[in-house]
Amino acid sequence: MGALDLDDLRELKDDFATELRRRNRSKITIDGYLMRIGYFVDYLIENELPTLAPEVTRDHVGSFIESLLTRPNKRSGKPLSPEYARSNYRALQQFFKYLAAEGIIASDPFDKMTLPDAPENLTAVPPDEALRALLAECAGTDFEALRDTAIIRMFTDTGCRAGELAGLDIPDLDFAENTAMVIGKGRRPRTAPFGDKTRVALRKYLRARAKHPKAKNDETALWLGRQGRMTDHGLRQMLERRTTAAGIDHIHPHQFRHWFAHTWLANGGQEQDLMMLAGWRSRQMLDRYGKSVADERAKAAHRRARLGDKL
């Protein structure tokens, strides 16, 4: 294939990536945008539609989104989720907004388009007994047992995202304050406190880590695997392996975050404090996290209030 036209979406997506880096977006965020733009370009090529930005119309974008809402998943054969279509819509919307701002396109094809509807899928909050079973599965004194126990306790005690935990370095831990300095979305740092059991688990792991073969190659990465620093994908693989061995439903990292939010609120924690701890700027996030068991918290609050008994 020869050189692409400078107005071709395949060329422009790299310019968009440069703009995202200038805005200090994380690599995970940038890669996500580029992947979804790539899906759109593949769709245009497969259907013999134009890939030059000025020639892309609202109909082209609309037909792509419609294809996502009707296309079966290659693995399961089931239809792709509406939320998957929405994530592609949002990525392309930001891309074309950038193209319009740069004067590359005269009009934005997303003008007067609306985000596809999607039913609200509530994330299940893992029951306490499942988390205890998971910790029991990790019991032991070998390196992986100590590491996985520390990871799971950090997930439950801090409510951190997988990427935030994977990015931790040893100097980010402050054992005088029992806190970890994590880098959240938008490259925003925040302090994540943890309790005594997590502290003990971390200290035991760090003593084992000092003897790990990869410790000399990567002196700062907190979590080490066979190849060196563990990625967020490595954390997910560990959880899949451990939950299977524990005989419980698979728990993905974000479910720990939902458990953290639910448990905080159920124990009378203040919403404003939860926003600070979780790194949320919008109160809308309070409604999303732990919403699947919000009725449980409401009933517990009613039992504590004993309103009828006051008469």
Beta strands, then each sheet from edge to edge (+ up, - down):
strand 1: 173-174
strand 2: 179-183
strand 3: 189-193
strand 4: 224-225
strand 5: 228-229
sheet 1: 1+ 2- 3+
sheet 2: 4+ 5-
end
